[in-house]
Amino acid sequence: MIIAIYGMGLIGGSIGRTIVKNTKHYVIACDIDPSSMLKAKMLGAYHEEIDDNNISRADLVIIAVNPYQTLNLLEELPAKLKRGAVITDTCGVKRTIVSKMEELKKIYPEVEFLGVHPMAGREFSGIAHSTTSLFEKAYFIITPVHTGIEALVKVKNLFKEIGCEGVVTASADYHDKVIAYTSQLAHIVSSSYVKSPMSKEHHGFSAGSFKDLTRVAKLNPNMWTQLFMSNKDYLLEEISQLIEHLSEYKEAISGENFQELERLLSEGVKRKEYADKLAKEKISE
């Protein structure tokens, strides 16, 4: 299978490197940054650069760039592809992407579209931080766009070949609603938390909790701005809920209400245990 990857950053580079290393597929790739392409070549992330000739023979196209660039590429690519080719992406928001895919499916019915979000990443960005182990035992979410069975199987098999363990099928709306909480809010909290004047004093006074909470503060500002703004309704809901919960803790502490504070903390323990229990049940299904 000829696989075209647009974007040789952390995700696209890791996908390319893993495919080249672990499969017999042929990878063609491109990136707007020449230095990223050079580094990707040195790391063995692709076999050949994309051109007008080889893109027309691609069986599967993976768009691994930021949300706005993804939308632009979705507009450009279908006309260049052969009948039966599959276009997918790795974007962390899905409503805008899937909406564009649905629009294009009506114009290019011979091309297959499928939204994908691999649940893997690091606090760093760029090809230099790519790795062939990034997707090991990771889940990936698919948001079908009237996608044919053959195309679904093709994409699922590929992501399993690069190490993904499980697949979750969801609507674009449900994906964005959940991701606002599980991913985007976590990045907002981390970025906010590290702005305390005391952050510079943490050495010698911090351990796992500080490291865990601040890890994703080292994000890509441009990409995450696009992700947040593309999902602002659900993200704002989560931020409002968090502020409400924080206010409850603040009120209990300022009022020296020991009983209420202990109740709030106990409630948090129960919520965490319940969430973990549900996750284990889903895994065992």
TANOR-V440382 format. One record per helix or strand of 3 or more residues. SS is the DSSP state (H for helix, E for strand). FROM is the first residue (numbers start at 1). TO is the last residue. Records with the same first field share a line. If there is no record, write none. Layout:
SS->FROM-TO ; FROM-TO
This chain:
E->2-6 ; 26-30 ; 60-63 ; 86-89 ; 112-118 ; 139-144 ; 166-169
H->10-22 ; 34-42 ; 52-55 ; 67-80 ; 95-107 ; 127-129 ; 149-161 ; 172-193 ; 197-201 ; 208-217 ; 221-230 ; 232-254 ; 258-284
